[in-house]
Amino acid sequence: MENPKNHRREIVVEATATSIEKWRKQVIAGQPETGRMYAFISDEGNYIPGGEGTAPTPLTYFVSGMAL
């Protein structure tokens, strides 16, 4: 008899990043197996030369993910 605690489930998450302009980037990420992919856009604030603050910073997304 198998122990139900020994079952494993593989979760695959893929992400593709592209540069839009200056510090603005777009990432398409999600789980291809489910067909659910999402777009994220990030930008740096104007405290960095070229940053315009048009979207959350990459660090903001990272911290938000840790909070979830």
Buried (B, 14 or more C-beta within 10 A) or exposed (E): EEEEEEEEEEEEEEEEEEEEEBBBBBBEBBEEEEEEEEEBEBBBEEEEEEBBEBBBBBEEBEEEEEEE
